[in-house]
């Protein structure tokens, strides 16, 4: 599984790089704040919503601590998606939130 740090994601966003970020936390967790531009697909719904994703794109997967995003990354990778797990999750995020 490919990984990326929260600091690297923040740097890429600050440089203006376009990233596709999927936040797999529950809806109530996301309302407390998320990485700008990230879209929410709770882990429990991922299997049912993966048809919304494009296998030609690269996705960065985020959760609170990195554990759920690791599970989501493994699942999506097995399904043929190009994913990167953000280690440390939102607990490691020091950038802007929305």
mmCIF file of the C-alpha atoms, coordinates in Angstrom:
data_MODEL
# 
_entry.id   MODEL 
# 
loop_
_atom_site.group_PDB 
_atom_site.id 
_atom_site.type_symbol 
_atom_site.label_atom_id 
_atom_site.label_alt_id 
_atom_site.label_comp_id 
_atom_site.label_asym_id 
_atom_site.label_entity_id 
_atom_site.label_seq_id 
_atom_site.pdbx_PDB_ins_code 
_atom_site.Cartn_x 
_atom_site.Cartn_y 
_atom_site.Cartn_z 
_atom_site.occupancy 
_atom_site.B_iso_or_equiv 
_atom_site.pdbx_formal_charge 
_atom_site.auth_seq_id 
_atom_site.auth_comp_id 
_atom_site.auth_asym_id 
_atom_site.auth_atom_id 
_atom_site.pdbx_PDB_model_num 
ATOM 1  C CA . UNK A 1 1  ? 0.000   0.000  0.000   1.00 0.00 ? 1  UNK A CA 1 
ATOM 2  C CA . UNK A 1 2  ? 1.285   3.436  -0.931  1.00 0.00 ? 2  UNK A CA 1 
ATOM 3  C CA . UNK A 1 3  ? 1.357   6.046  1.823   1.00 0.00 ? 3  UNK A CA 1 
ATOM 4  C CA . UNK A 1 4  ? 1.749   9.798  2.101   1.00 0.00 ? 4  UNK A CA 1 
ATOM 5  C CA . UNK A 1 5  ? 2.127   12.024 5.156   1.00 0.00 ? 5  UNK A CA 1 
ATOM 6  C CA . UNK A 1 6  ? -0.285  14.781 6.112   1.00 0.00 ? 6  UNK A CA 1 
ATOM 7  C CA . UNK A 1 7  ? 2.584   17.264 5.700   1.00 0.00 ? 7  UNK A CA 1 
ATOM 8  C CA . UNK A 1 8  ? 3.197   16.086 2.108   1.00 0.00 ? 8  UNK A CA 1 
ATOM 9  C CA . UNK A 1 9  ? -0.504  16.444 1.268   1.00 0.00 ? 9  UNK A CA 1 
ATOM 10 C CA . UNK A 1 10 ? -0.523  19.935 2.765   1.00 0.00 ? 10 UNK A CA 1 
ATOM 11 C CA . UNK A 1 11 ? 2.588   20.887 0.746   1.00 0.00 ? 11 UNK A CA 1 
ATOM 12 C CA . UNK A 1 12 ? 1.044   19.628 -2.501  1.00 0.00 ? 12 UNK A CA 1 
ATOM 13 C CA . UNK A 1 13 ? -2.153  21.597 -1.845  1.00 0.00 ? 13 UNK A CA 1 
ATOM 14 C CA . UNK A 1 14 ? -0.169  24.745 -0.989  1.00 0.00 ? 14 UNK A CA 1 
ATOM 15 C CA . UNK A 1 15 ? 1.701   24.353 -4.304  1.00 0.00 ? 15 UNK A CA 1 
ATOM 16 C CA . UNK A 1 16 ? -1.648  24.307 -6.105  1.00 0.00 ? 16 UNK A CA 1 
ATOM 17 C CA . UNK A 1 17 ? -1.505  20.644 -7.058  1.00 0.00 ? 17 UNK A CA 1 
ATOM 18 C CA . UNK A 1 18 ? -4.941  19.169 -7.687  1.00 0.00 ? 18 UNK A CA 1 
ATOM 19 C CA . UNK A 1 19 ? -5.525  16.180 -5.410  1.00 0.00 ? 19 UNK A CA 1 
ATOM 20 C CA . UNK A 1 20 ? -8.570  13.963 -5.140  1.00 0.00 ? 20 UNK A CA 1 
ATOM 21 C CA . UNK A 1 21 ? -9.061  13.262 -1.444  1.00 0.00 ? 21 UNK A CA 1 
ATOM 22 C CA . UNK A 1 22 ? -11.635 10.855 -0.037  1.00 0.00 ? 22 UNK A CA 1 
ATOM 23 C CA . UNK A 1 23 ? -12.433 11.210 3.656   1.00 0.00 ? 23 UNK A CA 1 
ATOM 24 C CA . UNK A 1 24 ? -13.772 7.883  4.965   1.00 0.00 ? 24 UNK A CA 1 
ATOM 25 C CA . UNK A 1 25 ? -14.824 9.195  8.382   1.00 0.00 ? 25 UNK A CA 1 
ATOM 26 C CA . UNK A 1 26 ? -18.460 9.249  9.465   1.00 0.00 ? 26 UNK A CA 1 
ATOM 27 C CA . UNK A 1 27 ? -20.567 12.265 8.472   1.00 0.00 ? 27 UNK A CA 1 
ATOM 28 C CA . UNK A 1 28 ? -20.633 13.670 12.012  1.00 0.00 ? 28 UNK A CA 1 
ATOM 29 C CA . UNK A 1 29 ? -16.815 13.518 12.188  1.00 0.00 ? 29 UNK A CA 1 
ATOM 30 C CA . UNK A 1 30 ? -16.474 15.378 8.886   1.00 0.00 ? 30 UNK A CA 1 
ATOM 31 C CA . UNK A 1 31 ? -18.774 18.195 10.028  1.00 0.00 ? 31 UNK A CA 1 
ATOM 32 C CA . UNK A 1 32 ? -16.109 19.079 12.615  1.00 0.00 ? 32 UNK A CA 1 
ATOM 33 C CA . UNK A 1 33 ? -13.746 19.867 9.723   1.00 0.00 ? 33 UNK A CA 1 
ATOM 34 C CA . UNK A 1 34 ? -12.169 18.302 6.681   1.00 0.00 ? 34 UNK A CA 1 
ATOM 35 C CA . UNK A 1 35 ? -9.344  18.968 4.258   1.00 0.00 ? 35 UNK A CA 1 
ATOM 36 C CA . UNK A 1 36 ? -10.547 21.569 1.737   1.00 0.00 ? 36 UNK A CA 1 
ATOM 37 C CA . UNK A 1 37 ? -11.891 19.886 -1.383  1.00 0.00 ? 37 UNK A CA 1 
ATOM 38 C CA . UNK A 1 38 ? -12.072 16.409 0.163   1.00 0.00 ? 38 UNK A CA 1 
ATOM 39 C CA . UNK A 1 39 ? -15.273 14.506 -0.364  1.00 0.00 ? 39 UNK A CA 1 
ATOM 40 C CA . UNK A 1 40 ? -16.821 12.179 2.160   1.00 0.00 ? 40 UNK A CA 1 
ATOM 41 C CA . UNK A 1 41 ? -17.604 8.512  1.624   1.00 0.00 ? 41 UNK A CA 1 
ATOM 42 C CA . UNK A 1 42 ? -17.912 6.836  5.053   1.00 0.00 ? 42 UNK A CA 1 
ATOM 43 C CA . UNK A 1 43 ? -15.986 3.573  5.237   1.00 0.00 ? 43 UNK A CA 1 
ATOM 44 C CA . UNK A 1 44 ? -19.177 1.561  5.743   1.00 0.00 ? 44 UNK A CA 1 
ATOM 45 C CA . UNK A 1 45 ? -20.605 2.910  2.471   1.00 0.00 ? 45 UNK A CA 1 
ATOM 46 C CA . UNK A 1 46 ? -17.441 2.624  0.369   1.00 0.00 ? 46 UNK A CA 1 
ATOM 47 C CA . UNK A 1 47 ? -18.335 -0.732 -1.154  1.00 0.00 ? 47 UNK A CA 1 
ATOM 48 C CA . UNK A 1 48 ? -21.703 0.651  -2.268  1.00 0.00 ? 48 UNK A CA 1 
ATOM 49 C CA . UNK A 1 49 ? -20.364 3.959  -3.591  1.00 0.00 ? 49 UNK A CA 1 
ATOM 50 C CA . UNK A 1 50 ? -17.155 2.873  -5.328  1.00 0.00 ? 50 UNK A CA 1 
ATOM 51 C CA . UNK A 1 51 ? -19.031 3.099  -8.652  1.00 0.00 ? 51 UNK A CA 1 
ATOM 52 C CA . UNK A 1 52 ? -18.671 6.893  -8.177  1.00 0.00 ? 52 UNK A CA 1 
ATOM 53 C CA . UNK A 1 53 ? -14.881 6.560  -8.445  1.00 0.00 ? 53 UNK A CA 1 
ATOM 54 C CA . UNK A 1 54 ? -12.716 6.453  -11.562 1.00 0.00 ? 54 UNK A CA 1 
ATOM 55 C CA . UNK A 1 55 ? -10.004 3.790  -11.829 1.00 0.00 ? 55 UNK A CA 1 
ATOM 56 C CA . UNK A 1 56 ? -7.890  6.122  -13.980 1.00 0.00 ? 56 UNK A CA 1 
ATOM 57 C CA . UNK A 1 57 ? -7.567  8.685  -11.147 1.00 0.00 ? 57 UNK A CA 1 
ATOM 58 C CA . UNK A 1 58 ? -5.373  8.674  -8.076  1.00 0.00 ? 58 UNK A CA 1 
ATOM 59 C CA . UNK A 1 59 ? -7.087  9.045  -4.697  1.00 0.00 ? 59 UNK A CA 1 
ATOM 60 C CA . UNK A 1 60 ? -5.691  10.010 -1.314  1.00 0.00 ? 60 UNK A CA 1 
ATOM 61 C CA . UNK A 1 61 ? -7.649  8.299  1.462   1.00 0.00 ? 61 UNK A CA 1 
ATOM 62 C CA . UNK A 1 62 ? -8.037  10.044 4.841   1.00 0.00 ? 62 UNK A CA 1 
ATOM 63 C CA . UNK A 1 63 ? -9.655  9.219  8.193   1.00 0.00 ? 63 UNK A CA 1 
ATOM 64 C CA . UNK A 1 64 ? -9.153  10.311 11.803  1.00 0.00 ? 64 UNK A CA 1 
ATOM 65 C CA . UNK A 1 65 ? -5.969  8.387  12.635  1.00 0.00 ? 65 UNK A CA 1 
ATOM 66 C CA . UNK A 1 66 ? -5.014  6.400  9.534   1.00 0.00 ? 66 UNK A CA 1 
ATOM 67 C CA . UNK A 1 67 ? -6.494  3.017  10.487  1.00 0.00 ? 67 UNK A CA 1 
ATOM 68 C CA . UNK A 1 68 ? -9.808  3.221  8.618   1.00 0.00 ? 68 UNK A CA 1 
ATOM 69 C CA . UNK A 1 69 ? -8.131  4.844  5.642   1.00 0.00 ? 69 UNK A CA 1 
ATOM 70 C CA . UNK A 1 70 ? -5.635  1.956  5.559   1.00 0.00 ? 70 UNK A CA 1 
ATOM 71 C CA . UNK A 1 71 ? -8.529  -0.533 5.426   1.00 0.00 ? 71 UNK A CA 1 
ATOM 72 C CA . UNK A 1 72 ? -10.257 1.548  2.755   1.00 0.00 ? 72 UNK A CA 1 
ATOM 73 C CA . UNK A 1 73 ? -7.023  1.784  0.754   1.00 0.00 ? 73 UNK A CA 1 
ATOM 74 C CA . UNK A 1 74 ? -6.482  -1.972 0.881   1.00 0.00 ? 74 UNK A CA 1 
ATOM 75 C CA . UNK A 1 75 ? -10.077 -2.595 -0.218  1.00 0.00 ? 75 UNK A CA 1 
ATOM 76 C CA . UNK A 1 76 ? -9.962  -0.084 -3.098  1.00 0.00 ? 76 UNK A CA 1 
ATOM 77 C CA . UNK A 1 77 ? -6.521  -1.255 -4.211  1.00 0.00 ? 77 UNK A CA 1 
ATOM 78 C CA . UNK A 1 78 ? -7.867  -4.819 -4.360  1.00 0.00 ? 78 UNK A CA 1 
ATOM 79 C CA . UNK A 1 79 ? -10.723 -3.501 -6.542  1.00 0.00 ? 79 UNK A CA 1 
ATOM 80 C CA . UNK A 1 80 ? -8.189  -2.005 -8.980  1.00 0.00 ? 80 UNK A CA 1 
ATOM 81 C CA . UNK A 1 81 ? -8.135  1.631  -7.828  1.00 0.00 ? 81 UNK A CA 1 
ATOM 82 C CA . UNK A 1 82 ? -4.998  3.761  -7.526  1.00 0.00 ? 82 UNK A CA 1 
ATOM 83 C CA . UNK A 1 83 ? -4.995  4.881  -3.877  1.00 0.00 ? 83 UNK A CA 1 
ATOM 84 C CA . UNK A 1 84 ? -2.608  6.367  -1.332  1.00 0.00 ? 84 UNK A CA 1 
ATOM 85 C CA . UNK A 1 85 ? -3.233  6.201  2.408   1.00 0.00 ? 85 UNK A CA 1 
ATOM 86 C CA . UNK A 1 86 ? -2.564  9.411  4.367   1.00 0.00 ? 86 UNK A CA 1 
ATOM 87 C CA . UNK A 1 87 ? -0.780  8.192  7.482   1.00 0.00 ? 87 UNK A CA 1 
ATOM 88 C CA . UNK A 1 88 ? -1.749  9.754  10.789  1.00 0.00 ? 88 UNK A CA 1 
ATOM 89 C CA . UNK A 1 89 ? -5.075  10.912 9.410   1.00 0.00 ? 89 UNK A CA 1 
ATOM 90 C CA . UNK A 1 90 ? -6.703  14.148 10.512  1.00 0.00 ? 90 UNK A CA 1 
ATOM 91 C CA . UNK A 1 91 ? -4.929  13.859 13.873  1.00 0.00 ? 91 UNK A CA 1 
ATOM 92 C CA . UNK A 1 92 ? -1.697  14.636 11.979  1.00 0.00 ? 92 UNK A CA 1 
ATOM 93 C CA . UNK A 1 93 ? -3.266  17.343 9.769   1.00 0.00 ? 93 UNK A CA 1 
ATOM 94 C CA . UNK A 1 94 ? -2.013  20.854 10.510  1.00 0.00 ? 94 UNK A CA 1 
ATOM 95 C CA . UNK A 1 95 ? -3.312  22.576 7.381   1.00 0.00 ? 95 UNK A CA 1 
ATOM 96 C CA . UNK A 1 96 ? -6.519  24.446 6.659   1.00 0.00 ? 96 UNK A CA 1 
ATOM 97 C CA . UNK A 1 97 ? -9.873  22.786 7.240   1.00 0.00 ? 97 UNK A CA 1 
ATOM 98 C CA . UNK A 1 98 ? -13.342 23.562 5.983   1.00 0.00 ? 98 UNK A CA 1 
# 
